[in-house]
């Protein structure tokens, strides 16, 4: 019997709506500090923190997250995530590879979300080195993570998950991008067919 293909999914921005959940805080911070927030449709989603938030504002944001029990737990799933994850689990060896954050609530609350999607301690990885986790396909919402993973996992496919509400990433930055669960399911089916 052939082994199932291994699919690695990031959590924030792939399964959960990190940007939508963070945006109210960001907009309020900009309002309180008389800063101008660029129109959402002009922001390329993976550049949100780099382009919209300075390092100083980002520090304020993470301090807020770290001092707010439930913030991570209450982050909503992107539409159709539960159903798509269920389908993917039937098709592949499904793992979650998500970034490590050292805040007091982050890992516990993030893991509770992942458990609700059927992930376990053996199938959910919290790591600063996503590229070290091997698989046949990797889907992340950050160009840097996709690029580094692809460089390390030669011959495997790395896909950029583009948040549907943000501007698409220029093909010159990363050409393999998908914005819907339907697109992800189709890519996985193709990977399985090709063996």
HUHU-V949832 format. One record per residue. N is the residue number from 1. RES is the residue in three letters. PSI is psi in whole degrees, -180 to 180 (none if undefined). D_CENTER is the distance of its C-alpha to the mean C-alpha in whole Angstrom. Layout:
n: [N | N]
res: [RES | RES]
psi: [PSI | PSI]
d_center: [D_CENTER | D_CENTER]
//
This chain:
n: [1 | 2 | 3 | 4 | 5 | 6 | 7 | 8 | 9 | 10 | 11 | 12 | 13 | 14 | 15 | 16 | 17 | 18 | 19 | 20 | 21 | 22 | 23 | 24 | 25 | 26 | 27 | 28 | 29 | 30 | 31 | 32 | 33 | 34 | 35 | 36 | 37 | 38 | 39 | 40 | 41 | 42 | 43 | 44 | 45 | 46 | 47 | 48 | 49 | 50 | 51 | 52 | 53 | 54 | 55 | 56 | 57 | 58 | 59 | 60 | 61 | 62 | 63 | 64 | 65 | 66 | 67 | 68 | 69 | 70 | 71 | 72 | 73 | 74 | 75 | 76 | 77 | 78 | 79 | 80 | 81 | 82 | 83 | 84 | 85 | 86 | 87 | 88 | 89 | 90 | 91 | 92 | 93 | 94 | 95 | 96 | 97 | 98 | 99 | 100 | 101 | 102 | 103 | 104 | 105 | 106 | 107 | 108 | 109 | 110 | 111 | 112 | 113 | 114 | 115 | 116 | 117 | 118 | 119 | 120 | 121 | 122 | 123 | 124 | 125 | 126 | 127 | 128 | 129 | 130 | 131 | 132 | 133 | 134 | 135 | 136 | 137 | 138 | 139 | 140 | 141 | 142 | 143 | 144 | 145 | 146 | 147 | 148 | 149 | 150 | 151 | 152 | 153 | 154 | 155 | 156 | 157 | 158 | 159 | 160 | 161 | 162 | 163 | 164 | 165 | 166 | 167 | 168 | 169 | 170 | 171 | 172 | 173 | 174 | 175 | 176 | 177 | 178 | 179 | 180 | 181 | 182 | 183 | 184 | 185 | 186 | 187 | 188 | 189 | 190 | 191 | 192 | 193 | 194 | 195]
res: [UNK | UNK | UNK | UNK | UNK | UNK | UNK | UNK | UNK | UNK | UNK | UNK | UNK | UNK | UNK | UNK | UNK | UNK | UNK | UNK | UNK | UNK | UNK | UNK | UNK | UNK | UNK | UNK | UNK | UNK | UNK | UNK | UNK | UNK | UNK | UNK | UNK | UNK | UNK | UNK | UNK | UNK | UNK | UNK | UNK | UNK | UNK | UNK | UNK | UNK | UNK | UNK | UNK | UNK | UNK | UNK | UNK | UNK | UNK | UNK | UNK | UNK | UNK | UNK | UNK | UNK | UNK | UNK | UNK | UNK | UNK | UNK | UNK | UNK | UNK | UNK | UNK | UNK | UNK | UNK | UNK | UNK | UNK | UNK | UNK | UNK | UNK | UNK | UNK | UNK | UNK | UNK | UNK | UNK | UNK | UNK | UNK | UNK | UNK | UNK | UNK | UNK | UNK | UNK | UNK | UNK | UNK | UNK | UNK | UNK | UNK | UNK | UNK | UNK | UNK | UNK | UNK | UNK | UNK | UNK | UNK | UNK | UNK | UNK | UNK | UNK | UNK | UNK | UNK | UNK | UNK | UNK | UNK | UNK | UNK | UNK | UNK | UNK | UNK | UNK | UNK | UNK | UNK | UNK | UNK | UNK | UNK | UNK | UNK | UNK | UNK | UNK | UNK | UNK | UNK | UNK | UNK | UNK | UNK | UNK | UNK | UNK | UNK | UNK | UNK | UNK | UNK | UNK | UNK | UNK | UNK | UNK | UNK | UNK | UNK | UNK | UNK | UNK | UNK | UNK | UNK | UNK | UNK | UNK | UNK | UNK | UNK | UNK | UNK | UNK | UNK | UNK | UNK | UNK | UNK]
psi: [131 | 146 | 150 | 145 | 146 | 124 | 129 | 124 | 135 | 165 | -67 | 124 | -10 | -52 | -33 | 154 | 72 | -46 | -44 | -35 | -35 | -27 | -42 | -41 | -46 | -48 | -40 | -40 | -45 | -44 | -48 | -28 | 14 | 44 | 153 | 121 | 129 | 152 | 140 | -39 | -7 | -3 | 126 | 122 | -38 | -10 | 7 | -54 | -36 | -39 | -38 | -40 | 128 | 168 | -35 | -45 | -39 | -39 | -41 | -41 | -50 | -31 | -41 | -49 | -46 | -20 | 9 | 92 | 137 | -14 | -49 | -43 | -38 | 1 | 124 | 154 | 149 | 153 | 137 | 11 | -49 | -46 | -43 | -43 | -40 | -44 | -44 | -38 | -30 | -26 | -36 | 170 | 100 | 129 | 154 | 130 | 109 | 154 | 146 | 139 | 138 | 12 | 160 | -20 | -18 | -60 | -46 | -47 | -39 | -42 | -36 | -42 | -46 | -39 | -38 | -19 | 4 | 5 | 154 | 179 | -24 | -15 | 4 | 122 | 127 | 115 | 149 | -10 | 67 | -32 | -18 | -11 | 116 | 151 | 177 | -25 | 143 | 132 | 123 | 161 | 10 | 125 | -44 | -49 | -41 | -45 | -48 | -41 | -45 | -38 | -36 | -37 | 70 | 132 | -13 | 162 | 128 | 124 | 137 | 121 | 115 | 122 | 127 | -23 | -4 | 163 | 143 | 156 | 139 | 137 | -27 | -21 | -48 | 118 | -29 | 92 | 145 | 142 | -7 | 160 | -34 | -42 | -39 | -46 | -41 | -41 | -39 | -42 | -43 | -42 | -42 | -44 | -40 | -12 | none]
d_center: [32 | 29 | 26 | 23 | 20 | 17 | 14 | 11 | 7 | 4 | 4 | 4 | 3 | 4 | 6 | 7 | 8 | 8 | 10 | 12 | 13 | 14 | 16 | 19 | 19 | 19 | 21 | 24 | 23 | 24 | 27 | 29 | 29 | 30 | 27 | 26 | 23 | 22 | 22 | 18 | 19 | 20 | 17 | 15 | 11 | 10 | 13 | 13 | 14 | 16 | 18 | 18 | 18 | 21 | 20 | 23 | 21 | 18 | 20 | 21 | 18 | 17 | 21 | 20 | 17 | 19 | 22 | 21 | 21 | 19 | 16 | 13 | 15 | 16 | 12 | 13 | 11 | 10 | 14 | 15 | 12 | 15 | 17 | 15 | 14 | 17 | 18 | 16 | 18 | 21 | 20 | 19 | 18 | 15 | 13 | 10 | 9 | 7 | 9 | 12 | 14 | 17 | 18 | 20 | 18 | 15 | 15 | 17 | 16 | 12 | 14 | 16 | 13 | 13 | 16 | 17 | 15 | 17 | 15 | 18 | 18 | 19 | 16 | 13 | 13 | 12 | 13 | 13 | 14 | 12 | 14 | 17 | 15 | 17 | 16 | 17 | 14 | 11 | 8 | 5 | 5 | 7 | 11 | 12 | 10 | 11 | 14 | 15 | 14 | 16 | 19 | 19 | 18 | 21 | 22 | 18 | 16 | 13 | 11 | 9 | 7 | 9 | 9 | 13 | 14 | 14 | 16 | 15 | 15 | 18 | 19 | 21 | 17 | 16 | 17 | 15 | 13 | 12 | 12 | 13 | 13 | 16 | 15 | 13 | 16 | 19 | 17 | 17 | 21 | 22 | 21 | 23 | 26 | 26 | 26]
//
